[in-house]
Amino acid sequence: MKRKESVLSVRLPESLKEQIEKIAKATERPKSYFVKKALEMYLEEISDYAIALDRYTDKDAEYLTTEEVKREIGV
């Protein structure tokens, strides 16, 4: 099943545009491929960061020491 896609215009610094064009030409892939991949990676990273921050700031969270983790996993 084909995914529905939308068009998004973005203004980029010339140096970034040139980098995308260079890698696209070298790999024979469209520039949009690299923009999509970069956004996917960035959004995943931001999501992971938000989860980690929530866990870090959770006052009710319980933490294990390194020794406790080793015992738990049998190392």
C-alpha positions as a Python dict, from the first residue, in 0.01 Angstrom:
ca = {
    (1, 'M'): (0, 0, 0),
    (2, 'K'): (142, 336, -100),
    (3, 'R'): (184, 599, 168),
    (4, 'K'): (17, 933, 123),
    (5, 'E'): (277, 1207, 91),
    (6, 'S'): (261, 1585, 109),
    (7, 'V'): (482, 1857, -28),
    (8, 'L'): (663, 2091, 210),
    (9, 'S'): (875, 2386, 103),
    (10, 'V'): (1175, 2465, 319),
    (11, 'R'): (1431, 2743, 304),
    (12, 'L'): (1783, 2614, 357),
    (13, 'P'): (2118, 2783, 386),
    (14, 'E'): (2305, 2754, 56),
    (15, 'S'): (2578, 2540, 217),
    (16, 'L'): (2322, 2284, 337),
    (17, 'K'): (2152, 2277, -2),
    (18, 'E'): (2487, 2213, -168),
    (19, 'Q'): (2566, 1929, 71),
    (20, 'I'): (2232, 1761, -1),
    (21, 'E'): (2280, 1805, -376),
    (22, 'K'): (2631, 1658, -358),
    (23, 'I'): (2527, 1346, -165),
    (24, 'A'): (2217, 1301, -380),
    (25, 'K'): (2425, 1310, -697),
    (26, 'A'): (2690, 1075, -555),
    (27, 'T'): (2430, 820, -446),
    (28, 'E'): (2187, 872, -734),
    (29, 'R'): (1903, 932, -491),
    (30, 'P'): (1663, 1224, -486),
    (31, 'K'): (1736, 1512, -249),
    (32, 'S'): (1399, 1452, -84),
    (33, 'Y'): (1519, 1107, 28),
    (34, 'F'): (1791, 1262, 244),
    (35, 'V'): (1567, 1535, 379),
    (36, 'K'): (1307, 1275, 483),
    (37, 'K'): (1571, 1049, 642),
    (38, 'A'): (1724, 1341, 832),
    (39, 'L'): (1383, 1450, 963),
    (40, 'E'): (1293, 1094, 1063),
    (41, 'M'): (1619, 1058, 1255),
    (42, 'Y'): (1584, 1398, 1420),
    (43, 'L'): (1224, 1342, 1525),
    (44, 'E'): (1308, 998, 1666),
    (45, 'E'): (1598, 1151, 1862),
    (46, 'I'): (1375, 1428, 2001),
    (47, 'S'): (1114, 1171, 2099),
    (48, 'D'): (1376, 959, 2278),
    (49, 'Y'): (1506, 1269, 2454),
    (50, 'A'): (1156, 1362, 2574),
    (51, 'I'): (1102, 1011, 2714),
    (52, 'A'): (1440, 1017, 2889),
    (53, 'L'): (1370, 1360, 3035),
    (54, 'D'): (1030, 1246, 3164),
    (55, 'R'): (1188, 944, 3328),
    (56, 'Y'): (1472, 1149, 3473),
    (57, 'T'): (1238, 1403, 3628),
    (58, 'D'): (989, 1144, 3760),
    (59, 'K'): (1003, 1186, 4137),
    (60, 'D'): (848, 841, 4190),
    (61, 'A'): (1097, 656, 3970),
    (62, 'E'): (1302, 379, 4123),
    (63, 'Y'): (1661, 329, 4008),
    (64, 'L'): (1890, 30, 4030),
    (65, 'T'): (2260, 48, 4098),
    (66, 'T'): (2503, -112, 3855),
    (67, 'E'): (2550, -400, 4095),
    (68, 'E'): (2174, -455, 4123),
    (69, 'V'): (2141, -464, 3744),
    (70, 'K'): (2426, -715, 3718),
    (71, 'R'): (2254, -938, 3974),
    (72, 'E'): (1922, -906, 3790),
    (73, 'I'): (2067, -1015, 3457),
    (74, 'G'): (2304, -1273, 3605),
    (75, 'V'): (2634, -1115, 3517),
}
